[in-house]
Protein backbone atom coordinates (compact mmCIF):
# COMPACT_ATOMS: atom_id res chain seq x y z
CA UNK A 1 0.00 0.00 0.00
CA UNK A 2 1.32 3.43 -0.84
CA UNK A 3 1.24 6.42 1.52
CA UNK A 4 -1.28 8.09 -0.80
CA UNK A 5 -3.59 5.06 -0.63
CA UNK A 6 -3.31 5.03 3.17
CA UNK A 7 -4.08 8.76 3.34
CA UNK A 8 -7.18 8.23 1.19
CA UNK A 9 -8.37 5.44 3.51
CA UNK A 10 -7.76 7.65 6.54
CA UNK A 11 -9.83 10.50 5.05
CA UNK A 12 -12.69 8.13 4.18
CA UNK A 13 -12.56 6.60 7.67
CA UNK A 14 -12.72 10.01 9.37
CA UNK A 15 -15.71 10.98 7.19
CA UNK A 16 -17.51 7.98 8.72
CA UNK A 17 -17.04 9.54 12.15
CA UNK A 18 -13.70 7.84 12.94
CA UNK A 19 -15.27 4.70 14.48
CA UNK A 20 -13.10 2.16 16.33
CA UNK A 21 -11.17 -0.20 14.06
CA UNK A 22 -9.80 -3.63 14.99
CA UNK A 23 -7.06 -3.42 12.31
CA UNK A 24 -7.63 -7.07 11.36
CA UNK A 25 -5.98 -6.80 7.94
CA UNK A 26 -2.66 -4.98 7.67
CA UNK A 27 -0.75 -4.53 4.43
CA UNK A 28 3.02 -4.12 4.22
CA UNK A 29 3.93 -0.69 2.92
CA UNK A 30 7.66 -0.44 3.70
CA UNK A 31 10.41 -2.68 4.98
CA UNK A 32 13.81 -1.51 6.08
CA UNK A 33 16.67 -2.96 8.01
CA UNK A 34 19.32 -1.53 10.25
CA UNK A 35 21.98 -4.19 10.42
CA UNK A 36 24.15 -2.07 12.74
CA UNK A 37 21.90 -3.02 15.63
CA UNK A 38 20.33 -6.09 13.99
CA UNK A 39 16.76 -4.79 13.75
CA UNK A 40 14.29 -4.97 10.89
CA UNK A 41 11.45 -2.45 10.72
CA UNK A 42 8.31 -3.20 8.73
CA UNK A 43 5.65 -0.54 8.20
CA UNK A 44 2.07 -1.71 7.70
CA UNK A 45 -1.20 0.12 7.09
CA UNK A 46 -4.61 -1.13 8.16
CA UNK A 47 -6.65 -1.94 5.04
CA UNK A 48 -9.83 -0.65 6.68
CA UNK A 49 -8.85 2.69 8.25
CA UNK A 50 -5.32 3.34 6.90
CA UNK A 51 -3.63 3.61 10.31
CA UNK A 52 0.14 3.10 10.29
CA UNK A 53 1.80 0.36 12.36
CA UNK A 54 5.54 -0.19 12.60
CA UNK A 55 6.65 -3.65 13.68
CA UNK A 56 10.19 -4.06 14.93
CA UNK A 57 12.01 -7.38 14.68
CA UNK A 58 15.34 -8.50 16.03
CA UNK A 59 17.17 -10.58 13.41
CA UNK A 60 18.63 -13.73 14.97
CA UNK A 61 20.75 -14.67 11.97
CA UNK A 62 21.02 -14.58 8.21
CA UNK A 63 20.73 -18.26 7.24
CA UNK A 64 17.76 -20.38 6.09
CA UNK A 65 17.78 -22.23 9.40
CA UNK A 66 14.31 -21.95 11.08
CA UNK A 67 15.97 -21.21 14.40
CA UNK A 68 17.24 -17.93 12.92
CA UNK A 69 13.81 -16.51 12.01
CA UNK A 70 13.32 -12.87 13.04
CA UNK A 71 11.84 -12.44 16.50
CA UNK A 72 8.97 -9.93 16.83
CA UNK A 73 9.85 -7.55 19.64
CA UNK A 74 6.97 -5.06 19.46
CA UNK A 75 5.37 -2.13 17.77
CA UNK A 76 6.95 1.30 17.76
C-alpha positions in Angstrom: 0.0 0.0 0.0 1.3 3.4 -0.8 1.2 6.4 1.5 -1.3 8.1 -0.8 -3.6 5.1 -0.6 -3.3 5.0 3.2 -4.1 8.8 3.3 -7.2 8.2 1.2 -8.4 5.4 3.5 -7.8 7.7 6.5 -9.8 10.5 5.0 -12.7 8.1 4.2 -12.6 6.6 7.7 -12.7 10.0 9.4 -15.7 11.0 7.2 -17.5 8.0 8.7 -17.0 9.5 12.2 -13.7 7.8 12.9 -15.3 4.7 14.5 -13.1 2.2 16.3 -11.2 -0.2 14.1 -9.8 -3.6 15.0 -7.1 -3.4 12.3 -7.6 -7.1 11.4 -6.0 -6.8 7.9 -2.7 -5.0 7.7 -0.8 -4.5 4.4 3.0 -4.1 4.2 3.9 -0.7 2.9 7.7 -0.4 3.7 10.4 -2.7 5.0 13.8 -1.5 6.1 16.7 -3.0 8.0 19.3 -1.5 10.2 22.0 -4.2 10.4 24.1 -2.1 12.7 21.9 -3.0 15.6 20.3 -6.1 14.0 16.8 -4.8 13.8 14.3 -5.0 10.9 11.4 -2.5 10.7 8.3 -3.2 8.7 5.6 -0.5 8.2 2.1 -1.7 7.7 -1.2 0.1 7.1 -4.6 -1.1 8.2 -6.6 -1.9 5.0 -9.8 -0.7 6.7 -8.9 2.7 8.2 -5.3 3.3 6.9 -3.6 3.6 10.3 0.1 3.1 10.3 1.8 0.4 12.4 5.5 -0.2 12.6 6.6 -3.6 13.7 10.2 -4.1 14.9 12.0 -7.4 14.7 15.3 -8.5 16.0 17.2 -10.6 13.4 18.6 -13.7 15.0 20.8 -14.7 12.0 21.0 -14.6 8.2 20.7 -18.3 7.2 17.8 -20.4 6.1 17.8 -22.2 9.4 14.3 -21.9 11.1 16.0 -21.2 14.4 17.2 -17.9 12.9 13.8 -16.5 12.0 13.3 -12.9 13.0 11.8 -12.4 16.5 9.0 -9.9 16.8 9.8 -7.5 19.6 7.0 -5.1 19.5 5.4 -2.1 17.8 6.9 1.3 17.8 
